[in-house]
C-alpha cells in the first residue's frame, strides 16, 4: 500500500484488504427497525499513524 513504485490499482487493492481485515467488510443489507426497536448506534473510528498523526 505504501510502495510508491507500485501501480495505483495495486495500492488501492492493498488498502482495501487492510481495511477489510482491520474493520471488517460492511454489511450488504440494512435491517428495518420499527418504532419499538432500540435506536441505531453509530461508531466512528479514527485511524492514526503509529506516531500519533492522523492520515490525510
N, C-alpha and C positions, 0 to 999 in steps of 0.2 A: 504494500500500500504506500509506503514512504519512499520507494525506489524511484527516483526522478527519471531514470533511464527506461523504466517500464512503460508500455503503451497506456494511454489514459483508460481504455476499457478494462485492462487488467487491474489497474489501480482501483477503479470503482468496484470491480468484482471482489477484490480483496477486502475493501472497506465494508461491502455488504455482508460478506462472510463473517467478518469480525463482529459486526453489529448483531447478526443473527445468533451468533454464539453467546455474545455478552448479554443481550437484552431478550432474545427470543424473537421468533417470527410473529408478525402481527396476525390477529385473528381475521379470518376472511368474512365472517358474517357478524352482524350485530344482533344482540338479543333485545327483544322488545320488553320494556318494563312497564307494568301497569301502575296505576296510582297508589297501590298498596305496597309496592316493592321498595327496597332500600334505595336511597339516592346513589347516583353513579359517583365513584371516586376517581379522580384524575391524578395520576402520579407523573410528575415532571422530573426527569433526571438530567443532570448536567454532567457531561463528560469533561474531565480535566486531564491535562498532561501530568506526567509524574512530578514535574517541578511545581505544580500547582496552578500553572497558567491555563486559561481557557482556550479552546480551539477557536480559530477564526473562520 
